[in-house]
Amino acid sequence: MTDRELFYRHLGLPSFTPMALDIVHAEGVWLTDRDGNRFLDLVSGISVSNIGHRHPMVLSAIDEQLDKYLYLNVYGEFIQSPQVKLAKRLTDLLPPSLDSVYFVNSGSEAIEGAMKLAKRYTGRQEIIAFKDAYHGSTQGALSILGNEMMKSAFRPLIPDIRHLKFNHFDDLDKITEKTACVVAETIQAEAGLILPEANFLQRLRERCAETGTLLVIDDVQMGFGRTGSLFSFEQYGFVPDVLVLAKALGAGMPLGAFIAPKQVMDSLAFNPELGHITTFGGHPVSCAAALAGIEVLLADGLLSEVEEKGRQFEEKVCKHPAIASYRRRGLAIGLDMVDHDKRQPFMEAALNHGIIIDWYLFKPATFRIAPPLTITKEEIEEACSRLIEVLDYVN
């Protein structure tokens, strides 16, 4: 049987309509399928491959770690050099208060850990999130997910969850001394790239401080240079109590983390001991890849180029008559189509033109542009040319 036949017969799939591209090689911003067709990756695996596919520095770091050891023991029992070096590098790059890193395998797991940490540290039960927010698919993460469509079939979920409206200042008064934490994205990704209004995040920060509530920032999609700064909250002039990372953190390998002040994180170590545990979290190969990925972001000057590259897409594509409106921050762009019924023809035409695109989960008539930050100006020109041809076709 072919891989395609096995894919449909034996793989558990999240939908009946996958793209089902049979990719055999990836390099930089390009994917190649079994028939030799090349595709420009304009979504980075949903903001995972921020430094492109198979960056040589990452491959070298993985090879070096493979020569030493793979798995040793459950997380937190042995001193593993890739873990401690990565934790030190992250905390050096973050504000002084965020000085303790707990590594896990994914963004959903990091959200779960952050929720447990907030409950344990504050002794409170209520958790607040925002409507149309996406934080993962596990039971806890699903409970705070802000879209009923994806969660109604799985109820009952975790109790004492409240959802506020993003950018609604009056809603912030609903954060009280009963609230353990507020979980928020700086930019609501799956809602269609909804940007915060002026001072909204600062007022959220103030309200959490007033009530003794921990502010948890989910930087899973917008972290690691996507907005032009290493962490997206740096764009808005505040510091969270807990930071959640994943996706691009691992530079193509599975890795997540939640980061908090040491005195807060230590509450998971007693009453009960082993308050949060993971078998594979912080896998040494993933941590070695992550450390190399951070150095690529910082050493290659990619962050300083993000705004200019994003503006290049904006000027070439976003004003097309098939686009009703758009939002952009750095190299994250959300484009609303004029004709919502053209979604499927657009997707099919994009693939035919060698472009990988995707739609925002809670805004199916809005497509994303979020290519690897390593994309060159010449590759952007080619991508824009292909996108315009597709937009002309469906307009």
Protein Blocks (a to p, Z undefined) as FASTA:
>chain_A
ZZklmmmmmmccfbfbdgkiacfbdehjbccdfkopacddfkgnnomlmnoghifklmmm
mmmmmmmoccfbdehkaccfklmmmmmmmmmmpcfklmcccddfbfklmmmmmmmmmmmm
nopabdcddehiaebjbfklmmmpccfklmmmmcccdehiacddehilklmmmpcfkbmb
acddfbdfknoopacdehklmmmmmmmmmnopacdddfklmgghlnopablklmnopacf
bdcdehjlnnopacddddddfklmmmmmgopehkbccfkgoiaklmmmmmmmmmmmmmno
mmmmmmmmmmmmmmmmmmpfklmbdcdehjaccdddfblmlmmmmmmmmmmnopacdddf
klmkbccddddfkbcfklmmmmmmmmmmmmmmmZZ
